[in-house]
Amino acid sequence: MTQVARIQPSEFNCVLYEVREHVAIVTINRPERRNALNRRAYDEVEAAFRAASADPEVRCVVVTGKDPAFCSGEDVKEMMTGEQHEQSVMRLTSVRPEPTPAAVAALECDRPVIAAVNGAAVGWGMELTLFADIRIASEQAKFGEIFIKRGLITDVGGLWRLPAIVGPAKAAELLFTGDVIDAEEAARIGLVSQVVAHEELMEHALALAGRIAVNAPLALRFMKEGLRRTSYGDLREIGSWVSGTLGKLFQTEDHREGVRSFLEKRAPVFKGR
């Protein structure tokens, strides 16, 4: 059963949402923070995918960011310090921790999803690209699973989707190093299907979405479900494990050092505790 969005698109502050010719366009709109996500932005991303899933007029979704970035991950100052950090720890240390709600909404969206990656997609920003079925990159795009630099593990995208997309060994390299790669390397390893000129990115993404959206809507949704069943496995199981593990890691000295080093713009010094 499709879940109803808790926030309506007309109430969004951090995300732009429009439906054009059967295509929902979701744009993260915090350019002054390089589209980093705070709690409200997470909630709106979740609500945008819920709205698209519930709208019979929507046949395809394109997700992108307002230039200059796609999404630079979590807003560290807001999400990893103070009250919002405490709320995250409480959610992740519950008896049966749930997967990240925004991740679930994106992954359970039964419409084909295209990520139009216009700039940096790092941390949870890269996760969001992995939740999409197809990724198209601007020549300015960059990708990085930088969680290890914060003393954390990735969300479900890196562990559940990335190995199936680029292969287990390459996924391990990206996850273990936290290296950031450019659009050319992303295309070489199969992370993105094409790289286009920056100014032509949305034109290419919307053209592809249009070619998808003219097809039979019900068959498209079942086609996507078939791919999910054969390619990935159980979202809820791995998502619960990820959340529980993050709940433990959020309380470590290494995580606190990862956050401090980021805010102080220096290399972290981890001690394994």
N, C-alpha and C positions, 0 to 999 in steps of 0.2 A: 504494500500500500504506500502511495506517495505521501511523504510527510509535508505538512504545510509550513511555509516559511514563517518564522516568528516575527520578522521585520519585513514590511512591504517595500518594494523598490522605490516607491514615492518618498520613503523615509530615509533613504540611504544618504550618508554623509561622506563615506570613504570609497564608495564604488559607484560607477556609472553603469546604468542598465538600460538597454533599449532592445526592442525587437523589430527587425527589419527584414521583410520578405522571408518569414519563417526562420530567421536566424537571430538568436539572442546574443547580443554583444555585451560582455562583462568586462569592464575596464577598472582596474584598481587605480584610484585617483587620490594618491597622497604623494605627488611628485616632489614636494619639498622635503619629504623623508625617503625619497627614492622608493616610494610605494612599500615601505616597511609596514608590517601589520601590527596594530595594537588590538586590544580585545574587541573594540567596535568593528574594526576592519575584518577580523576573523568572522564575526557574527554576520556581517554583510556579505562576505564571500559565500558563507553557508547559505544564507537566505537567497542569494542570486541563483545558485544552482537548484535550490528547492523550487523557486519560482519558475525556472525554465522547465523543470521536470513536471510541474503541475499545469503548465500552459499547453493546451492542445494545438495552439498555433505554432509552437516552437518545434522545429525538426532538427536543428543543429545549434551548437553553442560555440562561440569564439571567445576565448579569454585572453586578455592582454593587459598591459599597463600603460599609464600615462607617461610619456617620455619625461626623463631620460632612462628610466629603468622599467623592467618587467615587474619584478618584486625582489627587494633586497633582503627578504626574510623577515624575521620578527623585529619589531622596534625594540632594541635591546634596552634602551633607557626606560621604556614603559613596561615591557613584558618580563624582563629579567631582574627588575629591582622593585621594591615596594609592594603595594597592595595587589597588583595584577600578578606578580610572581607568586605571592602567597596563595592566591586563588587557584593558580595553575597547579601548585604542589598539592593542594587539597583535593583537586579533581583527580590527579594522577595517583594519589596514594589511597584512594578509596578501596573498599574490599574487592570490588570487581571494576577496575578502571575501564572506561569506555574509550574507543579510538577518538582522535580529534574530530569534533563535529563537522568542521569545514571540510576535512579530508573525506569523511564519509559521504557528505552531500555531493562532493565533486565526483567521487568514485561510483556512487550509486545513481548518479544522473543517467537516465536511460536514453538520452539523446547523444549522438556523436559529439565529441568535444575536441576542438582544435585550439592549441595554444599558439598564439602569434607572439613570439618572444622578441621583444623590441630592444632589449638591453640586458642588464644584469639580472640573472635568475639564480640566486644563491640561497642556501639554507632552505627555508620553507618555500621560497620562490621557486627553487628547482623542484621541490616536491610538487608544487602546483602544476608545473609543466608535465611531470610524470603522471599525474592524475588524468591528463588529456589522452585521447586516443591517437592524435597526430600532432606533431610539433613542427612548425615552420619558424625559421630563425631569420632575423635581420642580421646583416653582416656585423652589426654592433653587439650582438648577443654574447653573453658569457654565462657559463653554467658551473655551479659548484655545490657539492654536498659538504658544507663547511662545519657541520655539527661537531665533528671530532675536535675542531679547534676550540670549541666551547665546553669540552668535557662531556658531550652528550652523544646519543645515537640519533640517527635520522628518524623521521616519521615513516609511515607505511610505504611511501613512494619509493624510497631508496632501498628498503629491504624486500618489498613485495613486488614492485614493478621494474625497478632498474635492472636486476639480473636477467629478466626475461627480454628486455629491450636491447641491452648491449652485451649480454653474456656475463656469467658469474665472475670470471677473472677480472674483466674490465670494471665491473661494478665494484668488486672488492678494492681495486686500485683507487677508484674515485672516493669510496667511502673511507678507506683507511688513511689516505693522505690528506683529504680535504682539498685537493688541488682544484683550481678554477681553470676551465678550458674555454677556448673561443669557439665561435660558430663553425669554423672550418673543421676543427677536431671533432666537434659534436656531430657533424655530418659524416665524417670519416668512420666513426664508430657506430653509426646508425641511431644516434640519439634523436636527431632531427631528420626529417625527410627531404628538406631543401633549405638552402640559404639564398636569400634574395636581398636586393638593395633596400636599405633602411626605409626609404620613402615609398617603396612599393609593397611593404610587408602586408598592410591591411588589405590592399587590393588583391594580393595573392590569396590571403587567408579567406576573404569573403567570397572570392571566386570559387575556391574549393568548397566552402560551406554551401554555396549556391548549387554546385553540382551534386552535393549530397542531399540537399533539402528537396530537390525535385523528385526524389525517389519515394517509394511507398513508405509512409511514416511508421506503420506497425511493423513492417518487415525490417526496417532500419533498427528499431528498438530491439527486436529479437536477434538480429544479426550481432548487435553490440553485446547482448547478453550471452550469446554463444561464444564470442571471443573471450569474454571475461571468464566463463566457466572453463574453457580449454587452456587458457594462457596463464592464469594467475593463482587461483585457489581461493581460500576463505579469508575475506577481508577482516571480519570481526575477530577471528582468532589471533591473527598476527597483530591487529590493531590493539587488542587488549594487552598483549605481551609488550608491545612498544610503549604504551602508556604507563604500564606498571614499572617498566625499566627506567623510563624517563623520570618517574616519581622518585626513584632511588637516586639517580644521577644528579637530579636537581639539588640534592642535599649534600653533595660532596664538596670537598675543598677544591678539587680540580675544576668543577664547574664554576665556583665562585672566582677562581683564578682566571678562567677563560673569559668571564664577563669583565672582570677588572682590567685584564690586558687589552680587551677590545676598547673599552672606554678610555683607557690611558694610551691607546695607540702604540702598543709594544708587543713583542712576542711573548706568549705565555710560557710559564715555567711550571710544568705539571709534576706532581709528586706521588700520584697513585693512591690518593686517599681523599 
